[in-house]
């Protein structure tokens, strides 16, 4: 296999779901995989080296960066760590919203800020960011999660333009509903007495059903592996035909028509 960006990949959020599936896919393809997560075992087996790291902890990310630098650096960074949050736009608690942004958005910034210099030093590399189709549409009662992904979309596009001069390529992966642990771990942030409580609970259940009947993490992992084989990967890759149709409708439909469609999905 030809390794366009070297044969070492660093993956965050690699203890389960898309992160774990991608770690296994890259290991099977012959890559040296460094799998980071808060709950990772610090062991090496099957081509995967576990690194205990928390994307919200500056010192933790710095230790992981030093660990990788001592092993010759890395050519591919896959930002996969993420958490879910449900709640109405009006009344979701700030503490919960800040936590979601700290993991989903600032965690990506923190990892890339420390790791991209290694890509520049080697003359280039690939930065991959797992976002979501939710980064292109405001799902009712999931707006704060969507907000973290909206922010990632903007960040990835800017980083892609800025880092190109150093040979660093950037691509965004947009899965839709995917069968992972995010369903069971999603924080439903509803204050006591909220007038939105019942609707929010229903919306969370519907999204959970979409996830648990959706794509497998392995399908997303295969799409990510293909990106590592492209010299000039696209700005974003949307996983699944239905999600691609949704993205097309988002672009071509009148705003009110698309809003009506989304509201019907979660009413």
N, C-alpha and C positions, 0 to 999 in steps of 0.2 A: 504494500500500500504506500502511496506517496503522501508524505506528511508536509503539506504546504506551509504549515505554521509551526513545524517541529512536532515532536511526538509526546509533549507533556501538556496536560490540561488540568486546570485548577477549577473545581466546581464547588459552589456554595449551596447550602440546603440539600446536601447529598445523602442524608440519612433515610429519606423516604421519597415516594412519589416520583416526579419528573427528574429530580436531581439524582436519585438512586438509579433509576432506569437508565439515565444517560451515562452515569459512571460505568455501569455494566456494559453498555453498548460500546463505549470508547475503549474499555479494557479488552473486550472481545476483538476489536479492530486493531489491537496491538499498541495502543497508546499507554503511556505511563499516566495513570489517573491519580490525582490528589483530591480526595473527597473530604470537604470540610462541612461541619455542622456542629451544633452545640452538643449533640449526643453521639457523635462519631467515636468509635473505638480507635485509639491511636495505634493501629496495627497495619501491616502490609500483607495482603494476600490476594491472589488472583489478579495481579496487575493493578490493584487499587490500594493506595496508602491513605489511611484515615487520619484526619487532622481535626482535633477539637477546637472549634472557633465559633465565636458569636459575632455576627456582622454588626451588632449594635455596640460592641465594645472595642474602642480604639486600640487598647493595648493587646487585646486578643487578635485582632486583624494584623497588627504590627508583628506579633510573634509568628503568625502564619507566613507573613511576607518574608521574614528573616529565614524561616525554615525552608521556603522555596528558593530563596537566593542562594543558600548554602548548597543547594542541589542543582545549581545551574540555571535557575529561573524557570520560566514557563512561556509557552507560545500562544496558549488559548486560555481565556478566562470565561467561565460560564456562570453568570449571576442567576441563581435559581432559588435562593432563600425567599420565603414569602409567608405572610399570614393573611387570614381572611377576617373581615369585619362586616357585620350587617347593622343597619340602624337608619332611622329617618334623618333626612338632611337637617331638619330643625333641631332634633334633640339628642343626637349621639354625643356621648360624653367626650370632652376634649382629651382626657387621659387616654382613652381607648383609640381615638383617632391619631393622636401623636405616636402611640405605640405602633400602629399600622404603618405610618409614614417612616418611622425610625427603622423598621425592618425592610419594608418594600422599596423605599426610595433612598433614604440616607444610607442604608446598608450597602446598596449598590454603589453610591458615590464613594463611600469609605473604602470599599474593596478596590474599586478601579483606581482611585487616587494613589493607593499604595502599590498596586500591581502593574499598572500600565507602564511606569518607568522601566520595568524589566522587559516589556515588549519593545519599547523604543531602543533600549540598549542592544537588543539582538537584531535590530533593523526592521522590526515589524511584528505583527501578530494579529490575533482575532479576538474581539470582545463580543460575547453573546449575552443578551439580556432576555430572560423569560418575562414577558409582560402578559397580556391577555387581550382578547377581543373587547373586554371591558374597558380597555384603555382608549377605545374609540366610541363608547356609548355610555350614557349615564343610566345605569340600571336602577330603577326605583328600589329604595331601601338598601342599596349597596353602594351609594354614591361615594362614600369615603374610601372604600376599596378601589372603586373606579378612579377616584382622584389620584391615588398612588400610582396607578398604571398610566393615567393621562400624563402625569409628571415624567414618568419613565420614557414615554414616547417622545416627548419634546427633548429630553436629555439625550437620548440615544441618537436622534437625528443631528443634534448639534455636535455631539462627540464624534460622530461619523465624519462630519465635514472638517472639524478641527484636527483630528488625529491622522487623517489620510496622508498628510505631508510626511509623516514618520513611518509610513508603511503599515499603520494600524487600521484594520478593517472593523466595522461595527455593524451588527445586525440584530434585529429585534424579533423574537419569536412570540407569536400570538396564538396560544391555544384557546379553545373554548372550554366548555365543561369537560373536565378530565377527572377520572376516578382516582382521587388521592385522599390523603388524610386531612386536607384543608376543610373538607365538609364537616368532619366531626370536631375539628379544633376551632372552627370559626367562632369568633366572639360576637354574640348578638347584644349590641350595646343599646339597651332600651331603658331609660329611667323609669322608676316606679310612677304609675299613673299616666304614662304617655298615651295620648289619644291615638298614636300610631301603632301601639303594641300588637294588636291582633293582625293588622295588615303586614307588619314587619315579620312576624312569626311565619305567616303564610308564604311571604316572599322568600324567606330563608329556606323553608322546606322545598319550595319549587326549584330554587337554584341548586339545592343539595341533590334533588332528584335528577336534575340535568347533569350534574357532575357525575353522580354514581352510575348513570346510564350512558355516559359520554365516552370520549376516547380513552384509550389506555395510556398510561405514562410511556409505555414502550413505543407507541406510535409517534409521540412527540419526540422521544429520544432519537428515533430513526431520522426524523426531519432535521434535528440538530446536528447529527453526525454528517448528514449530506452538506450542511453549510460549511463544515470544516474542510470539505473537498473542493470548495469554490474559491478561486483566486479573487473574485470580486462579488461577494455575496450581496443579495438584495437588501434594501433598507429594512424590510420586514417580511416575515413569512407567516401567513395565517394557516393554521392547521385545520384541515377538514373542509369538505365541499360546502356544507351548510354554513359554516362560519365565514367562508369566503363569499357566499351569497349575501350574508348579513352585512359584511363590510361593503359590498357593492351597493346594497340598498341604502346603507348609511350615506354613501357618497352621492347617489343620484336621486334619492327621494326628497320631496319637500320636507322641511323640518317638522311641520305639524303632522304629516302623515307618518313619519318615522317615530315621532313621540307617541302617537296613538298606538302604533304597533307594540312598542315597548310596554306601554301602560297596560295593554290587554294581556300581555304575557305574565304580568305580576299582580294583576287585580284578583 
